[in-house]
Amino acid sequence: METIHKIGRRKTAVARVYVSKGKGNITINNREFDNYFTTATLRYKVQQPLALTNNEKDFDIKVNVFGGGITGQAEAIRLAISRAMCALNEENRLVLKPEGLLTRDPRMVERKKFGQKKARKKFQFSKR
């Protein structure tokens, strides 16, 4: 099996995932998986596609991720791993699609407009 390369995005985070045969090691930005994601919730999000397809110990995953915050990065990695699992076996799509793991979340930060304090907040209006 050759290495499979997939990309996942969430907000401003971009994750490039390289999946190859192995023992289940996950390396993120040349750091250990448990060292990079310290909370159990973020670890669960990253491992969710592997757990649903029963591939936790079958593949080594190398991840390059940049931009955004730690949660956005975790969800970008989750999308990329889900796409890689579908590339490996098309039957995985039937498991991952109902869970919503193959859907790119389009929500982004709304831009600040000129003449306003923030994206929607206005400066205080004084009538007199």
Contacts in CASP RR format, 6 or more apart in sequence:
PFRMAT RR
TARGET T0000
AUTHOR 0000-0000-0000
METHOD contacts of the structure
MODEL  1
METIHKIGRRKTAVARVYVSKGKGNITINNREFDNYFTTATLRYKVQQPL
ALTNNEKDFDIKVNVFGGGITGQAEAIRLAISRAMCALNEENRLVLKPEG
LLTRDPRMVERKKFGQKKARKKFQFSKR
1 20 0 8 1.000
1 21 0 8 1.000
2 20 0 8 1.000
3 18 0 8 1.000
3 19 0 8 1.000
3 20 0 8 1.000
4 18 0 8 1.000
4 19 0 8 1.000
4 20 0 8 1.000
4 84 0 8 1.000
4 87 0 8 1.000
4 88 0 8 1.000
5 16 0 8 1.000
5 17 0 8 1.000
5 18 0 8 1.000
6 16 0 8 1.000
6 17 0 8 1.000
6 19 0 8 1.000
6 80 0 8 1.000
6 81 0 8 1.000
6 83 0 8 1.000
6 84 0 8 1.000
6 87 0 8 1.000
7 14 0 8 1.000
7 15 0 8 1.000
7 16 0 8 1.000
7 17 0 8 1.000
7 80 0 8 1.000
7 83 0 8 1.000
8 14 0 8 1.000
8 15 0 8 1.000
8 16 0 8 1.000
8 17 0 8 1.000
8 76 0 8 1.000
8 77 0 8 1.000
8 79 0 8 1.000
8 80 0 8 1.000
8 83 0 8 1.000
8 104 0 8 1.000
9 15 0 8 1.000
9 76 0 8 1.000
9 79 0 8 1.000
9 104 0 8 1.000
10 72 0 8 1.000
10 73 0 8 1.000
10 75 0 8 1.000
10 76 0 8 1.000
10 79 0 8 1.000
10 104 0 8 1.000
10 105 0 8 1.000
11 68 0 8 1.000
11 69 0 8 1.000
11 72 0 8 1.000
11 105 0 8 1.000
11 107 0 8 1.000
11 108 0 8 1.000
11 109 0 8 1.000
12 67 0 8 1.000
12 68 0 8 1.000
12 108 0 8 1.000
12 109 0 8 1.000
13 65 0 8 1.000
13 66 0 8 1.000
13 67 0 8 1.000
13 68 0 8 1.000
13 69 0 8 1.000
13 72 0 8 1.000
13 73 0 8 1.000
13 75 0 8 1.000
13 76 0 8 1.000
14 65 0 8 1.000
14 66 0 8 1.000
14 67 0 8 1.000
14 76 0 8 1.000
15 63 0 8 1.000
15 64 0 8 1.000
15 65 0 8 1.000
15 73 0 8 1.000
15 76 0 8 1.000
15 77 0 8 1.000
15 79 0 8 1.000
15 80 0 8 1.000
16 63 0 8 1.000
16 64 0 8 1.000
16 65 0 8 1.000
16 80 0 8 1.000
17 61 0 8 1.000
17 62 0 8 1.000
17 63 0 8 1.000
17 77 0 8 1.000
17 80 0 8 1.000
17 81 0 8 1.000
17 84 0 8 1.000
18 61 0 8 1.000
18 62 0 8 1.000
18 63 0 8 1.000
19 59 0 8 1.000
19 60 0 8 1.000
19 61 0 8 1.000
19 81 0 8 1.000
19 84 0 8 1.000
19 88 0 8 1.000
20 59 0 8 1.000
20 60 0 8 1.000
20 62 0 8 1.000
21 58 0 8 1.000
21 59 0 8 1.000
21 60 0 8 1.000
22 58 0 8 1.000
22 59 0 8 1.000
22 60 0 8 1.000
23 57 0 8 1.000
23 60 0 8 1.000
24 56 0 8 1.000
24 57 0 8 1.000
24 58 0 8 1.000
24 59 0 8 1.000
24 60 0 8 1.000
24 61 0 8 1.000
25 33 0 8 1.000
25 60 0 8 1.000
25 61 0 8 1.000
26 33 0 8 1.000
26 46 0 8 1.000
26 47 0 8 1.000
26 60 0 8 1.000
26 61 0 8 1.000
26 63 0 8 1.000
27 33 0 8 1.000
27 60 0 8 1.000
27 61 0 8 1.000
27 62 0 8 1.000
27 63 0 8 1.000
28 36 0 8 1.000
28 37 0 8 1.000
28 63 0 8 1.000
28 65 0 8 1.000
28 77 0 8 1.000
29 36 0 8 1.000
29 63 0 8 1.000
29 64 0 8 1.000
29 65 0 8 1.000
33 43 0 8 1.000
33 46 0 8 1.000
34 43 0 8 1.000
37 43 0 8 1.000
37 46 0 8 1.000
37 70 0 8 1.000
37 74 0 8 1.000
42 70 0 8 1.000
42 71 0 8 1.000
42 74 0 8 1.000
45 74 0 8 1.000
45 75 0 8 1.000
45 77 0 8 1.000
45 78 0 8 1.000
46 74 0 8 1.000
46 77 0 8 1.000
46 78 0 8 1.000
46 81 0 8 1.000
47 56 0 8 1.000
48 78 0 8 1.000
48 99 0 8 1.000
48 101 0 8 1.000
49 78 0 8 1.000
49 81 0 8 1.000
49 82 0 8 1.000
49 85 0 8 1.000
49 96 0 8 1.000
49 101 0 8 1.000
50 56 0 8 1.000
50 59 0 8 1.000
50 81 0 8 1.000
50 85 0 8 1.000
52 95 0 8 1.000
52 96 0 8 1.000
52 99 0 8 1.000
52 101 0 8 1.000
53 85 0 8 1.000
53 89 0 8 1.000
53 92 0 8 1.000
53 95 0 8 1.000
53 96 0 8 1.000
55 85 0 8 1.000
55 88 0 8 1.000
61 81 0 8 1.000
63 77 0 8 1.000
63 80 0 8 1.000
65 73 0 8 1.000
65 76 0 8 1.000
65 77 0 8 1.000
67 73 0 8 1.000
75 105 0 8 1.000
78 101 0 8 1.000
79 101 0 8 1.000
79 102 0 8 1.000
79 104 0 8 1.000
82 96 0 8 1.000
82 101 0 8 1.000
82 102 0 8 1.000
83 102 0 8 1.000
85 92 0 8 1.000
85 96 0 8 1.000
86 92 0 8 1.000
86 93 0 8 1.000
86 96 0 8 1.000
86 102 0 8 1.000
93 102 0 8 1.000
96 102 0 8 1.000
109 119 0 8 1.000
110 119 0 8 1.000
110 120 0 8 1.000
111 119 0 8 1.000
112 118 0 8 1.000
112 119 0 8 1.000
113 119 0 8 1.000
115 123 0 8 1.000
116 122 0 8 1.000
116 123 0 8 1.000
117 123 0 8 1.000
END
